[in-house]
Amino acid sequence: MTRPIRLTMTLLAALALTAAGCDKKGDDKQGGDKAAAGDKKKAEGDKKAEGDKKAEGDKKAEGDKKPAEADKKAEGDTKKPAAADKKPAEGDKKPAEADKKPAEGDKAAALAGLKAVQVVAQLQQSCARLNDGTVRCWGSNGQGELGSKRGSDSATPVEVPGLGKVKNLFKGGYNTGTSTFCAAAEDGSVKCWGAGRLLPVEKKTSRDAPQAVAAMKGIQLAVGTGTNCALNADKTVSCWGSGVFGQIGNGAKKDAKVPTKVEGIAGATDVTCGQNHCCALDGAGAVHCWGYNSSQQVSPAVKGNQLKPVKVEGVTDVVDIEAGASTTCARKKDGSVMCWGSGFYKGPKAVEGVTGAKKLASQGGVFCIVDGTDALHCWGNNKSGQVGVGTNTKVNKPTKVAIPGKVVDVSTGIRHACAVNDAGKAFCWGYNQRGELGNGTLVDSNKPVEVKDLVKTPAGTHNGAEDTAPEAAAQVFPEKLPKGCTKADKLAVKYAKIKGDSMPVKSIYATKHRKTAYTIDFGTFNLDPKNLWANPRGAQFKLNVTITKVNLADKKWLDVDKGSYDMDRKKERYFWAKTYTKTSSTGTTLASIGLDGVKAGTVEISYVGDDFVCGELKIATKDASFSGKFAAPVVAGK
């Protein structure tokens, strides 16, 4: 876990210095432009003088009819001054070129010396702190989590502007759909960006750019599902947000709108929050937890939710704590790790195979440690490959993750994780729907991939995922389709988010859900059948139609078959539709009621098999209309 930072200076001084630097740079440029213009004018004047003198000398030589040798001498006399005049102009250019070269050299040297020293992984974003105090982030930017205007995701790192020289990074936002990042700078300020509702501020708005948060001074932030806690400068702990399970720790089941002191905690050195519980570490190495206790994640020694902190028995000499969704782990002085809660019934229990642990990270059911040899080992939930060992099945014991060199930092997000090695390179693995792995793609990886261009991207530049999603190979159809199937390359549409009256269909797939439902994805780009949930970017567009059948008498699901499906849940066969764009990453559900109050649209299914689902769209809502025949190859659901 990161440690609290004491903050003493104000933001104004940093801003004043930045403004002064910008003004001086502008003045220098204007002065340089004027000097270059003067040199040019002088050279042109010298050239004109040379021509005039030469013409005069020729005229005089012709009139006097002097020997050729005299003409040569006169010509030589007139050329010498002009040549002499030209030399200063050329000389003036050399200092400018000389000035330019050191500047480029300094920039190259500075870039060559940059490296990552800290990394934090969160919901669908990652950030790294470099050794020059700057911060780069990548992934989803739906709430300004990249430190810039929301909505512009990036699959490669972008520099977060306006932070000053950062000495520590904090993250927050477990399982809330949004993330918050905070940076403690050397000038004493703390700035945060992302989901403003996770911060102790009156106006809970997203922060498109880093903003100073006075209430964050001297604290370490820990955020659970709607509950937020802070380690204060006086080593007490305060929490705010949801308190229905006792997560505030003040003996009540009420929410807290402002930071509220947790009872019985003093001399705290660390704080962490899981899904609905929080824990604090005191100066004596003991752990105290409170909140939701369904899996004994607060303490195996007590039953029910705990409204105030309880000491976790059997865990001593702790130096670091991490709370997962419903699990808590502690790293001890001797390098061992103990956990309790989900997966560690009747704990606390020592994690087998862990010795000499130097770092501990846990979130979303994934656990990682850096051992005494600086190697990385992870275990836990692994559906998206977030353990990083080359598989997508659950890993029950610590397993080595292949990171080159020595690992100096590690952080786990909800479905991905990242690490930094001693060469200053960052690596990420797991889920990659929004570019959170930072390698310029939107493809998941169950092995570590290096973060691309970590030290090259200037502030405010967005790369990779913003303009276009990386496309899969073009879809190939069999020469002969099943009876009742017609392949169409476009749909007729009327929708504000699509230009023109047709939607090109470059790829189409039907995902099978235990025969009781099929979801059909229509994409204007080549979808990856193994990554159909990846969202479009830029002008790319995706239409998602789900068809299902239910017995109206007993409400049991029935197998999807041929027939007409209505956008009406009161019918045996019904469907619903969503559209996806880069500005609507979670999908916009099309309205189910037409302008005249009539149920809107149908989907006619003409063929259902293990290989294809075929039919015709006749969707017409108050928001949009989509029509056309289709043939969708069936792929297994994930």
N, C-alpha and C positions, 0 to 999 in steps of 0.2 A: 504493500500500500504506500501511497505517497504521504509525505509528512507535512504538517501545517507550516505555513510560511508567515512570518510577521511582516506586516506592511506598514510603511511609515510615510512615503511621499505622496504627492498628489499627481493627477494626470496632467494638470496645466503645464507644468514644466516640460514634460515630454512633448506635448503638443507644440509649445513655443519653440523648442529646439528643432522639431521637424519642420515647422513653418519657416524658420530662419534659414534652414538648410536649403529649402526649396527656393526662397527668394534669392539667395546667393548664387545658386546654380543658374537661375534665369539671368541675373546680371552678368555673370561670366560669359554666358552664351552670346548676349547682345554685344558685349565688348569684343569678343572674338569675331563676330560677324562684321562689325565696323572696321576692324583692323584688316580683315581679308579684303573688304571692299576697297580700302585705301591702297593696298598693295596692287590690286588689279588696275585701279585708275592710274597709278604712277607708272606701271609697266606700259600701259597704252600710250601715255604721254611720251615716254622715252622712245617708243617705237615711231611715233609721229615725228618727233624731232630728228630721229635718224633719217627718215625718208626725206624731210625738208632739206637737211644739210647735204644729203647725197645729190639731190636734184640741183641745188645751188652750185655744188662743186662741179658737176657735169657741164652745167651751162657755162661756167667760167672757163673751164678747160677747153670747151669747143670754141669760144670766142678768141682766146689767146693763141690757140693752136700750139700748145706746149707739147714737148715730147711725151711719149706714152709712159715713160718712167715717172714723170711729174704727175700724170693722171693717176697712176697707181698709188703714188705717195699721198695725193689728195684724198683718194678713196679710202686709203688706209687710215688717214687722219680722222676722216668723218666717221668711220665705223668703230674706232676704238672707244670713243666716249659712250656710244650707244651700248656697246657690249659691257662697258663698266657700269652703265646705269642699270642694265638688266640683272647683273649679279646680285645687287642688294635684294631685288624682288624674289629671286630664287632662294636667297639666304633667309628671307623672311618666312618662306614656306617651311623650311627645315625645322625651326623650333616647334611649329604647330604639329608637324608629323612626329617629332620627338616626344611632344607632350602626349599625343594620342597613344603611342605605343606603350608607355608605362601604365596608362589607365587601363588598356586592354589586358596588359600583363597582370596588373593587380587584381582585376576581376577574375581572370583565369585562375590565379593563385588562390584567391579567396574561395572559389567554387571547389577547387581541388582539395582544399582543407576542410570542407564541410562534411559532417557526418551526423547520423542520428544517434541520440543518446537516451531517448525515452520514447515509448510508444503507448498509446491508449486505444483500445478497441471498444466500440460501443454497439448500439443497435444495428445500424447499417452504415456506420462511418468508422473511420480510423484517423488518428492524428499522431504526428511525430514531432518531437522537439529536437532541434539540431544544436550543435555545439556553439553556434553563434547566437543562440537565444531566439531564433525565429521558429515559427511553427508552420507545418504543412499538414493539410487535411485532405481526405478523399472519400468518395462514396456519395450517399444520399444528401441532398441539400434542401429537402422539403420544408424545413423550418429554419433555414439559415445556418445549418450545422457546419458548413465549410467557411463560415465567417464572411459570407457575401450574400447578395440578393438571393432569396429563396427560389427554388425551382430549377436551378442550373446544377445538376449533378456532375460529378467528375470521376472518371475511372482512373485518373492519375493524380498525384499530389498537386495542390495549389497552396500558395503561401497565404496565411491569414494576416491581413494588414492591420496596422495600428496597435500592435501589442507591446512594443518596446522590447527590451531584452528579457526573455522569459526564463525563469529558473525552475518552474515546476508546472505540470499539467494535471488537471483533475477532470473526471468525467462523471456524468450522472444520467439517469433515465433508464432504469431496468424495466423492460417489458411494458413500457408506456406508449410505444409507438413513436416517440420522439426522443431526442438526445440533447444534452447540454454539455458544453465544454467550458472550462474555466482555466485561465492562465495566471499564475502569480509572477509578476515581473520584478526585476532587480531594483526598479525605482520605487517599489513598495505598493504598486497598484495591483488590483485583481480585476480582470476583465472576463466577461462571459459572453457566449454567443450560442445560438440555437433556441431550444424551447424555453421561453421565458417563464412558463408556468411552473417550472421546477425550481425557480429561484425565489429567495425571500424578498420580493419586490411587490409593490402595490398593483402595478399594471402587468398582468400576466400575458404578455405578448411575445411573439417570436422576435429574436434579435438577429436581423440580417447582417449586422456588423458588430464586432466586439464592443461592449459597453462596460464602463466601470460600474461595479456593484459595491456600494459602501458597506452593506451588511455582510459582505463576504471577507472582510479584512481579517487576516490571521486565522483562517479556518481551513479545514479539510472537508470537502463535500462528499456525502454518501447519499445515494438516492435509490429508493425502492420503487414499488409499484404505487406511485402517488404519495409516498411518504419520503420525506427528505430530512436528513440529519447533518449536523455540522459539528466538528470538533473545534471548540472556541479557543481563543488565545489563552484564556485562564484555565484551560484543560478541563472544562465542563463540556457537556454535550447538550445541544438543543435540537429539537425536531419540530417539523410542521408538515401539514398536509393531512392525508387520511389517517384516522385513528380508530376505525371501527373494530380492529382487533387488538387495540392497545399499543399500536406502533409508536405513539408519541412518547410513551414511557412515563407519563405523569399520573397514572392511576385511574385514568378515565378512558371511556370508549368514544370520545368525541374528536372531531377534526380540529385542527389548530391552524388558523390563518396566518399566524406569525410564529417565528421561532420560539419554542417553549422549552424550558429547562427540563431535562430528564432527571427524575428523582434518584438520589443515591449514587450518582456518578461524580467522582472527583479524581483529579490526577490522571485523567485519561490521556492516552498516547496514540490511540487509533480508534476509528469508527467505521462500520460497514453495514450495509443494508442489503437484504435479499428481496424476495418477492413481497412478503408482508411481515418481515421481522428484521430487527436491527440488533447489533452487538457493539460493545465498546471494550477496549483493552485498557486496564489500569496500569499504573507505574510499577506495581508489584508483579506483573505478569499474569494476572487473573482475568478471565473473560466474563462479562456480564451481558445477558441477552434479554430481550423482551419482544412481545408481539405474538404473532400467529405461531401455534405450536403443534399443528396437526401431524407433523412427521417427526416431532421431538427436535426440531431445528433450533428451538430456544434452549431447551435442556431436557435430557432424557429423565431427569430426576423429578420433574413436575408434570402435572396433567393439565390440559387446557391452555387457553391463551393467557399470556402473562401481561398485565397492565403496567407492571413496574419491572425494572431489571432484576434478574435472578442470577446468582453466581453459578457458573457451570462447574460442577464438581468433577474432580479427576483430571483437570487440565491446568497445568502450572507452567511457570517459566516460559510464557508465550511472548514472542516478539512481533508477531504479525497475525492478523485475522482477515478472513475473506468469507463473505456470505454468498451462497448461490441461491437458486430459486427457493429450495426448501432444505438446504444443507448448509452447515457452517463448518469451516476448517480453520485450524490454528497451526502456525509454524512455531516450533519451540527453539530454545537456545541451542539444543544439541543437534539441530538440523532435522529432527523428525517432524512429521505432520500428523495431527489427529483431527478426525472429523466426526460429526454427529448429525442426525437428521435422516433424510431420505437416502437409502442405500447404506446406511450405517446404523441399523436398528440395534437398540440397546447399547449405543455408544456412550461416551466417546471412544472411538477405536483408532488405533494407529494405522496409517496407510502402509500396507506392505510394500517393501521394495524401495522406500524412500529414505535416503540417508544424506546427511550433509546439505539439506535444502537451504539455499540462499535467498530465493524468492518464491512467492506463492501468488497464484492468480486463480480466481474462480468467478464464474458468472454463467447463467443459463444452463447449469448442469454440466459444465466443462471445467476441469481442474488441471492446472499446470504448475510444475515446480522446476526451478533451476537447481541442479544438484551441486555437490562439492567440486565436481570437475568442470563446472560451467556448461553442462549438457542439459538439454530441455527434455522433460518427460511430461506427457499429458494423458488424461483418461476421462471417461464420462460419455455423455450423449454425443452421438456422432452421425446423425442422419444426413447432415450436409457436409460431412468430412471435416468438421471443426476440431477434431482431435489431431488431425494432421499426419496420420500414419499410413495413408494410402488406402484406407477402407471407408465404408459408410455404415458400418455396424458398430454397436455400442462397444466401447473398450472399458473393461472392468478393472484393469490394473495399470499403473504408470508404465507407459511405453515411450521409448525414445523417439523424438521428432527430429528429422534430419535437417539441422540448421548448420551451415558451414561455419567453422571457427567457434569461438566461445560466445555464449549467450549472455548479454548484459541486462536485458529487460524483456518482460513478457506481459501481455495483457489479453484477457479473454472477453469477447463480446457476447451477444446472444447466440449467434450461429456462426461466428468466425473468430479467429484469434490472430495475434501478430506478435512478432519478436524482433529484437535488434541484436546484432552480433558485434563483436569487438572491432570489426572493420567499419562499423557505422552504417551498415546496410540494414534495411528493414525487410521483413518477410511476413506474408500473411497467407492464411489458408481457410477453407470452409466456404460458406455461402457468399455469392457474389452478384446478387440480383441488381444491386445499385452501384457496383464498382468498388465495394469496400475492401477488396484485395489490392487495389491500386496498381494492377499490372496492365491497365489499358483495355481489359476485356470485361464482359459480363458473364463469364463462364466460371462455375464453381470449380474448386480444386481441393482434393482431399490430401494434397501434399503442399508444403510451403512453396510459394512463388515470390520472387523478388519484386518489391515495389519499384515501379518504373519512374525514372527521372525525379528522384527524391530531392536532389539539390539543384535542379536546373530550371524549375518552373518559376517565373516571376509572379509577384503578387497580382491577384485579380484575373489570372488566366485560367480558363477552364478547358480541360482536355478530355479526350476519350469518349465519354458517354453522353456529352451534351448534344452534339449535332447529329449523331447517328449511333444506334446500337450495333455492335459487331454482329454481322449476319452469319447464319449457318450456311452450309452448302445448299444449293438450290434443290428443292423438293423434286423427286422423280416419281412419276406415276406409271403403273403398268399399262401396257398397250391396250389391254381389254379390261374394262371396268364391269362390276357386277350389274345385272339387269336392274334397271330403275335408277342407275347412277349417271349423272352428267357432270363432267368437270367444267367449271366456269372460271375464267381468269379475272372476272370482275363482278362486283355487285352494283346495282343501281342504288344510289343513296341520295338522301337529302338531310344534311347534318352540318351544323355551324362549324364544326371542327375539321371538316373535310372540304377542300376546294373542289369545285365542279360538281357534276351530278353522278359520278361513278367512283367506286373504290376498287383499285387494283388489288387482286388477291394473289400475292406471290407464294403464300404457303397457307395450308389449312390442315389441322389435325383434330381428331376426336379423342378425348381422354375418357377411358372407361372407368366407371365407379361401381364395381360389383353388380353390373347389369341393371342396377336400379336407376342409373343416371348416366348421361354422357355430356361432357362439356366440349363444345366445338370452338376452336380458336381460329379466327380469320385474321391474317396478318398482311399488312402492306409491305412487309419485309420478310426475309427468310428466317422463320422461327426455328429454334433448335428443339426437336421433339423431346429432348431430355431436359430442357430448360424452358418450358412453355410459359412459366410464370414470370419470365424476365419482361420488364416493362419497356415500351418504346421510348425513343429519344427524338427530339426535334420534330420533324414533320411526320415521323412514323406513327402508325395507328394500328390498334388491335381491337377487334370485336369479339366478345366472348358470349356464347349462347349455351345455356344449360337446359336440357330437356329431361323430364322425369315423369313417372307415372305412379299413382297411389290409389289404393282401394278406399273409396270415400266412406265406406261403411265402418271398417275397422282401422283405417289410417295406416295400413301396412303398405310398404313399398312393393311395387310390381315391376316386372321386367319391361324395359322400354321396347316398344314394338312399332309396326307401321301404323300411321294414322295422323290425325291433325292434333297439334298441341297448341293450346291457347295461353295467352298471357293472363291467366286467371287461376288463382290457387283453389278456387272452388270447383274446378274441373278435374276429372280423373287424369287427363293428360295436360300438363301445363309446362311452360317454359319461362325463363327470365333472361334478360340480356344486360351486359355491361360493356362500356367502352373504356379503352385505356389510351391515355396520351402521356407525354412527359410531365404535364402539369397536373395530371390526375393519376398518380401512381397506384392508388388503391382501387381505382375503377369508379366510373360514374354509372349508376344504375339507370337504365332508361325508364321513363314514367310508364306505369301500367294502365293509365286511363287516357283515352283519346280526348280530343277537343269536344266531342259531342257526348262525352260520358259513356261511350261504348268501350268495352274491353278491346285493347289495342293489339291487333296483329295475330298471326298464326305462324307456326312452323310445320310444314307438311313433310313427314318422314316417309320415304318411299322404299328404303332398304335399311335393315339393321343386321349386321353380322359381326363376326370376330375380326373381319378385315376392314370393313368400311361402314360408315353411317352416311346415308345420302338423303337428299330431299330438296326442299325449296323454302327460302325465307320469304315471308310476307309480313314483315314487321312494320307497323305504322303507329307511332306514338305522337304525343304532343311535342316531343323533343326531336324526333328523328324518324326516318324511314329507311329500311334496308330490304332489298328484294333481289332474288336471283337463285338459281339452282346451284347445288354444291355436291361434291363428293369428298368426304373427309376420311383419310386412312386412320385406323384405330391404333392408339398407342396406350401402353399400360399407365395407369395413374401412379403418382408417387406419394 
